[in-house]
Amino acid sequence: MIEAPVRNGALKGLKVIDLTMMLAGPFATMLLGDQGATIIKIEPLDGDMTRTVNLASGSGMPYGGYYQSINRNKLSMTVDLKSEAGKDVLRRLVRDADVLVENYRVGVMDRLGLSYESLAKINPRLVYAAVRGFGDPRTGKSPYADWPAFDVIAQAMGGIMGITGPDANTPLKIGPGVGDIVPAMMLTIGILSAVRHASGTGQGQFVDVSMYDAVLALCERIVYQHSYDGAVPGPEGNSHPLLCPFGLFPARDGWVSVACPRDHFWVILTEAMGRPDLGADERYALNAARSARNNEVVGMVSDWTRTLTKHQLAECLGGKIPFGPVNNVADIFADPHTAVREMLPEVEQPGRGTVRIAGTPIRMTRTQGGVARRGALLGEDTDKILRGAGYSAEEIEALRTANAIG
């Protein structure tokens, strides 16, 4: 077994074949690799297309920040899965693998002769996981099954854009790729659940996550609002439809978030504002009353917050009620929280020196994972992986001569 870069993780010994590209699939396998799984990323001979994204012209770097960020802790090999010899390499690696993950469009692996059913015959305990825009027909054929999908499509159709925006008529795309990242997280939960089942029964299974479904699950509130009350929620600006005050407020030098999900927080806030009378006023004392007067309450709080800086507001409210400044990334880099929580680890960047990427938020007292290795160069580990699978030097050279591997 090839040793994983993260040697102390809870998933040490778990072997994952990673056929993913772009964001959703690689993020899922990254999560597994961060916790010690051995991730064998199999790329086409010309590599994952994200290797060239965020790559400064003439910099001499073999890949950019996009690839580095979500492909750390992985081994890389190049295989031409369209060739028969390349397909045989994959089948051989699958023999002792625990998991295979792919995010091709529906039917691609089937047409290659590498379907779940065919690979399960080689390894019955294999957990085969797929993340696609609208799921796989094996678990329920969507009318959109053949549609290509990216983050922005999942955000649009899953409901999150429909409740995000500055006003009721302006839907808004969420900044981070939640249409990819949330499905990736869901897929990781599915994989670990299936691995647990396989470890006890010896039976693998097909794990399927639709990007549309995952975003819909994230937007659970709109489902019960419609089911219970017949409501069709729209964009809510920076407020909350059920709680008040609960959202963003202007500061003298930016913005802050303030939340009063409980009435006693409102009392504390009004005291800090120098208006304790508002805390006892029956027009505002209870959340239901404040929500009914949302615009009025938000206006009063805003009139106060905009007179102070973010730092001054933190001194007034920090630790007393739910409060936080709206940070940009420079603020995050300067925040002592991210340092003590090791959320900005330094990693080698070939062609540049060192850079920082987002770390893992999962903290564990016995089996701490994390970032242990930079993103691999294209095909950097091909020979090592094949030797570990029992290939001789002569067989490896023959595969390379036939252009089955890079």
Buried (B, 14 or more C-beta within 10 A) or exposed (E): EEEBBBEBBBBBEBBBBBBBBBBBBBBBBBBBBBBBBBBBBBBBBEBBEBBBEBBEEEEEBBBBBBBBBBBBBBBBBBBBBEBEBBBEBBBBBBEBBBBBBBBBEBEBBEEBEBBBEBBBEBBEBBBBBBBBBBBBBBBEEBEBBEBEBBBBBBBBBBBBBBBBBEEEEEBBBBEEBBBBBBBBBBBBEBBBEBBEBBEEEEEBBBBBBBBBBBBBBBBEEBEEBEEEEEEEBBBBBEBBBEBBBBBBBBBEEBBBBBBBBEBEBBBBBBBBBEBEEBBEEEEBBEBEBBBEBBEEBBEBBBEBBEEBBBEBBBEBBEEEBEBBBEBEEEEEEEBEEBEEEBBBBEBEBBEEEEBBBBBBEEEEEEEBBBBBBBBBEBBBBBBEBBBBBEBEEEBBEBBBEEEBBB
